[in-house]
Every structure is written in structure tokens, then in C-alpha cells.
Amino acid sequence: MSLMRDHHILTQVGGPGVNIIKLLPPLIIGDEEVEAIVSALDAVLSETRTIGGRVWATSAELIRHAMSQ
């Protein structure tokens, strides 16, 4: 979710144990776009190392939404 919300990169999670990230770039992707995706993924994964990162905030937001339903 952070990749889409913060970096506008469309991804999917899938596979056994949901430990696979599928990147869905356009068919005409170039070197600049590849570098942007790698940089964004690195930034999002780096945030997971801290408890206060955006990933944890997003998780808390999803939990609050689920609990209010």
C-alpha cells in the first residue's frame, strides 16, 4: 500500500505464504522507471525496520477501519 500511496507504483502480493511482491510496470518501462521503482521499494522496505514507519501506520489504519465495520 505504501508503494501505491506514496510512490504511485502498482503492486500485488501473492504466492505461497504471501511472500512474493508482484510489480506491475507498464510494458514500455525504461531505465529511469526501473531506478524509480528500485528506489521506492528500498525506501518502503527501509521504513519497516523501525516500529514507527509508514508500514506500521498503514497497518494500524487498516485495523482501525476493520474494527469500525
C-alpha positions in Angstrom: 0.0 0.0 0.0 2.8 2.4 0.7 4.3 1.9 -2.7 1.0 2.9 -4.3 0.1 5.7 -1.9 3.5 7.3 -1.5 5.2 6.4 -4.8 2.3 5.7 -7.2 3.7 2.2 -8.0 1.1 -0.5 -8.6 2.0 -3.9 -6.9 0.3 -7.1 -5.8 1.1 -9.5 -3.0 0.8 -13.2 -4.0 2.3 -16.6 -3.9 2.7 -19.3 -1.2 2.8 -17.7 2.2 2.2 -14.3 0.6 5.9 -13.6 0.5 6.1 -12.5 -3.2 5.7 -8.9 -4.4 4.5 -8.6 -8.0 5.5 -5.4 -9.7 3.1 -4.3 -12.4 5.1 -1.8 -14.6 3.9 -0.5 -17.9 5.0 -2.5 -21.0 7.2 0.4 -22.2 9.2 0.7 -18.9 12.7 2.3 -19.3 15.8 2.6 -17.2 14.5 5.7 -15.3 11.3 4.0 -14.3 13.2 0.9 -13.1 15.5 3.1 -11.0 12.5 4.8 -9.5 10.8 1.5 -8.6 14.0 0.2 -7.0 14.5 3.4 -5.1 10.8 3.4 -3.9 10.9 -0.2 -2.9 14.2 0.4 -1.0 12.6 3.3 0.8 9.5 1.4 1.8 11.5 -1.6 3.0 13.8 0.6 5.0 10.8 2.0 6.8 9.8 -1.4 8.0 13.0 -1.6 10.2 11.5 1.0 12.6 8.4 0.5 14.6 7.2 4.0 13.7 7.5 3.5 10.0 4.8 4.2 7.4 4.1 0.4 7.1 3.1 0.2 10.7 0.9 3.3 10.5 -0.8 1.8 7.5 -1.4 -1.4 9.4 -2.9 0.4 12.3 -5.1 2.4 9.9 -6.4 -0.9 8.3 -7.0 -2.4 11.7 -9.0 0.6 12.9 -11.1 0.5 9.7 -11.8 -3.2 10.1 -12.8 -2.8 13.7 -15.3 0.0 12.8 -17.1 -2.2 10.4 
